[in-house]
Amino acid sequence: MNYFSSDFKLGILGGGQLGKMLLFDTRKFDIQTYVLDPSDEAPSKIACNKFFKGDLMDYETVYNFGKQVDVLTFEIELVNLEALTQLENEGVKVYPSPKTLKGIQNKGTQKDFYTQSNIPTASYLRFESPAHLQKSVGNNEITIPFVWKCTEFGYDGNGVKIIRQISDMDDLPNVECIAETMVPFKNELAVIVVRNPSGEIKTYPVVEMEFHPEANQVEYVICPARIDEKVAEKARAIALNVSEKFNHVGLLAVEMFQTQDDEILVNEVAPRPHNSGHYSIEASYTSQFENHLRAILDLPLGNTDSKVAGIMVNLVGAEGHSGNVVYENIETILGWDGVTPHIYGKKETRPFRKMGHVTIVNENMQEARRIAQEVKNTIKVISA
């Protein structure tokens, strides 16, 4: 099929920053794109050929949108699965497939899948509600501390909480959840796997993630991870196994823990471009976004190797600031070599909201990490 400068139409469910960065590559290749998002202020609105406002969880909205395109993908997992399944049955190519998404969308189902597929993961229990969880804690079936996760609708640190004492469970939302054993890990790692329908498959290098202690959000992504090569090989092998078991097409970001004795445990996955791969825009031969596009169109995959060491710094809304966004001191960091800000296009900031990221590239990893810290200390996302 001729995708370039043609009548071919690619549909994207979700118009956030991931869609916006994917659209950079569709514009590069002159591929027509339609985007569906519930917000008039969606960052992708400025970059697609046609924008549609609508609810991603509504069957009719997603179905009618999907009937207008040739290939359908998504930048957020919270989309109507029944509509995707019907569209696929009617001949629309949907990547990743509804079957793959069904195994991932609910974190409880996702954890069950790892157990059934002999994929190493932290031990856990599923609960219908916090009341059932509290009863289990009271019966000493679960030991505090543990990690609480809601099974659906969690994102960017929301829907995850470390329970260190009984009172930490008092304000949990009344939703299905899992209680996961806390892993005493050395590092949090991630591997992005890219696969096309023809079966060509590649992995990006293992990255290391440093998290904000309170917001449970990634602050820094470091590529390559500062780990032993044998550990890196094990992480990539496990990520490939996860990809094979899910039979995914497109990108699959596999988040993992490196334990104190260098075992690798899978935490969770995302079947789409991912925060852990943003460094690739500047640091890799082929960015994660271009490779997602290549994969879902069944084109040859691009080189996933890094050209240079890369570190990504997330730009999130400063605490105590809500309202019209101001990127304080952005002019300062623009004057530094190897530093590239990406602004997502969200007009309103609030505490810990992802508003952009900055990539630092340098041949010297230690220098890149030093500059990343300076970037973090210099630029502030505040309100006017």
N, C-alpha and C positions, 0 to 999 in steps of 0.2 A: 504493500500500500504506500502511496505517496503522501507522507505526512506534512511535507514542507511546502509552504506557499500554495496550499491546496484547499479543497472544501472539507478536509478532515477536521473533526471537532473533538477536542479533549475536554471532558468535564471534570471539575474538581469540586468535591464536597468539602466545604470549609474555606473561608477566605481570610484566615489569620496570617501571621507572619510566615509560617511555613509555606502556605500557598503563594504568598508574595515573592518569596525567594525562589520557589519553583518556577514562577512566571518569568523570572529573569531569563531562564533557559528556554522557555517556550518562545519568548520574544527573540532570543538569539537565533533560534531555528525557524522562526516565522511559522509557528504552529498555532492554529486557532484555539482559543480557550474560553470555556464558559465556566463561571464560578457561582455556586450557591452558598449563601451565608445568611444567618438571621439578622445581621446588623447592617444598617446603612453606612456605618463608619468602618466597615471591614477593610483592613490594610490592602487586600488583594484587589479592591474595587478599581484602583487607578491603573492596573496593569493587565487586566484581561480584556478579551474582545467583547464579551457580554456578561453582565452581572445580574443575578437574580436574587431577590430577597426572599427568604423562606426558612421554615423550621426543618432542620436536618433530621429530626426524629419523626416527622410526619410522613406517613406512607405516600399519600397522593403527591405531596410536594416533591419528594425525592424521586418517585417514579416518573412523574411528568417531566422533571428536569433531565433525568437519565435518558428518556426517549429521544432527546434532541441531539445526543452526542454519540460518537462511535466507540470511544474508550472512556471509562469512568474510573477515577481514583479518588482518594480522600486524604486530607491532612489532619483529620481528627477521627478518633475511633467511634465517637458518639453519633452514629448515623443509623437510619432505619434499615435493619438487616433484611426484613421481609421484602422491602422494595428492591434492595440490591439483588436478592435471590430471584425475584420475578424478572428483573431486567436481564440478568444473566441467562435465565431460561428463554428469554425472547431474543437472545442473540447479541445483546450489548456486552462488550468485553469489560469485566469489572476486575480491577487489580489493585490491591490484593483481593482474593476471592471472598465472597460472603462466608464460605466455609472456614477459611483461615481466620477471618475477623471474628466469627462466632466463638472460636476457641480462645480468643484473646480479650474480647470486649469486657467480660466479667472476670475480675481478678481471682475469684474463687475457682471458677472453671479453668482459668489459666493455670493455677497452682495444681489442681487435680490432674491436668494434662501432663505436667512435668512428672508427677508421681507415677502416673500410668505409663509414661514413656521412658522411665528410668533416667530422667534428666536430673542431675543433682540440684537440690533446692533446700532452703531452710524448712524445718518442720513447722506445721501450722494446723489450725482447726478452723472450721467454718461455723458461723452462727447466723441465725435468722435475724437477730436484733441484739442491741446492747444488753437487754434484760437477760437473754440467754447466756451471753458472754459473762455477765456479772454473776450469774448463778454458778457457772462453771468455775470462775475464780473462787467463789465462796466455798465450793466443794474441793478446792485444791487440785483441780484437774489441769489448771494452767498456773504457771509460776510467773509472778511479777519480778523483774520487768519483762515486757514483751512489746511487739510492734502491732498496733491496731491499724487496719486498712479497711476502708469501705470498698465493696466489690465493684461498684459502678460510680461513674461521674466524678472520680477524683482526677486532679491534674495539678501540675506545678506545686507540689507539696500539700495541696488541699486533699483531704481524705486520708491522710497518714498522720499518726500520732504515736509517740513513744509513751507507753503507760508505765510510769515508775512507782505509782502508789494508787491505792484504791480510789481516791478522790479524783484522779485523772480521768476516770470513766464517767463522771457525773454529767458532763455536757456533750457526750457523744451523740451524734444524730441517730435517729431511729431508723436505721437501714441495715441491710444484710452486710456482714463484715467478716473478716478473718483476723485471727490472732496468730502472729508469727513469732517464732523463737528469735530472740535477738542474737545476731551473729557477731562474735568478737572478731571483726575483720581488720586486716592490714590496710586494704585499699578497696575502693569502689571502682570497678572497671566497666568498660562497655566496648562492644564490637559491633560494627554495622556490617550486615551481610546484604549483598545485592544479587538478585537472581532474575533472569528473564524466562519467558515461557518455554524457550528452547532448551533450558536447563543449564545455560552458562551461569556460573556462580563465582563471586569474588568476595573477599572480606577486606575491609579497611583495617589499618593497624589498630592494636589495642590502645584505648585511651584511658586515662586516669581522671577521675572526677573528684573534685573537692567541694563539699557541701556546706551551705550556711547552717550553723548549728540549730537555729531556731525555726527558720522558714522551711527547712528540709528541701531547699532548692539547690541546684548546682550553681556554684559561684565561678569555678574554674574548670575547664576541660583541657587536659594536657596531652599532647600527642607528639612523640610516642610516650606511652606510660613508662614511668621510671621503675620498671620491674625486671626480674630475671627473664631471659629469653625463653627458658623452658616453661615458665608460668604463662608467658604471652602465647606460646604455641598451644598450650593446653586450653587457654581461653578461646582462641580462634577455633580450635577443633570442636569445643563444646557449642560455640555459636553456630558453626556449620551444621552440627547435629540437630540443634533446635530448629534451624531453618528447614532442614530436610523433613523433620517430623511435622512441622506446620505446613509444609509444601507451599510456602509463600512465593509470590511474585512481586517484585519491587524491592523496597528497602525493608529490612528488619533490624531494628536496634535492640541488641541483647544486653541488658544491664546485669552485672554480676558482682559478687563479693569474692575477694581473695582472702581466705581465712589465714589465721596465724601459722598454720602448717602448710600453707600454699595450695590448699584445695580451692576449687572454683565452684561456687554455688550460683545458680541463676536466680536473680531477683525478679525481674519482670521484663516484658518485651513491648515494643511499639512497632506496628507494621506500617511505617511511614517515615519520612525524613524526621530527624530527631535532634534535640539540643546538643547531644554528644557529637554530632557530625558537622556543626556549623563552622568549625575551624577549617574544614576542607575547602571552603570557597576560596580562601587565599593560599592554603598550605599544601593542597593536593593537586595532582595532575588533573583529576576529574572530581568535581564537587559531588557531594551526596545528592544534591538536587538534580544535577544533570544525569547522574547514574540512575536515579529513580525514574526519570523520564525515559532514558534509553531502555531500562528494564521493562516498563509497562508497555512500550511500543515494540518490544522484541527486537531491538537493535543491538549491535555488538556493545558490550559493556566497556566503559573507559577504565584507564589505569587508576587503581585505587591507592597507589603509593604516594607518600608525601614527598614534596620537593624540598621541604625545609621543616624544621621544628615549628609547631604551631600551638598557641594557647588561646583559648577563648575565655573572655570575661563576660558574664551576663550583666546586663544593665537592667536593674529592677528599681521600681519606685521606692524612694527613700521613706523611712518611717516618719510619720507625722505630716506627710504631704499627700493631699488629694486635690485634684482639679486639673486645670490646663497645664500641660507638661512644659518644662524648661530643662534643657540639657546643659547644666552648669559646667563651664570649663571645657566644653567640647573643642573649642578652638585651640586650646592648649595641647590636647593629645593629638590633634590633626597635624601638629608640627613635629611629631616624633616619627622617626623612620620605622617602617614595618608595622605601623599601627593603623588599623582600618575599622572605623565605626560602621555599624549597620543599625539604622533607625527603623523601627517596625511600622511607624505610621499610626500609632494609637495616640489620639489627641489628649485623652484623659489619663493621668497617672493616679495610682493609689499604692499604698505600702506593699512591696514585694511583687507588684505586677511586672511581668516581663515586658520591657519597653524597647529593648534592643540588645545588641552584643557588640563586643570589640574583639577583633582578632589581632594577635601579635605574632609575627613571624620573625625568626632569627635563626641563623645557623648554630648558635650556641643556646642550648636549652636553658641553662642557668640564667643567662642574660634575658631570654624571653620571659622566664618566670619573674625575674626582678622587675622588668618593664610592666608585666601584667599587674603586679602588685601596685606599682605606681599609677597605672591607669585606674585601678579600682579606688585608690585613695584620692584621685584627682577629679574624675568626672562624677557628677551627682545628678540623679534624676529627681527633680523637685517640682513643685507647683508654682505657678505664677502668683 
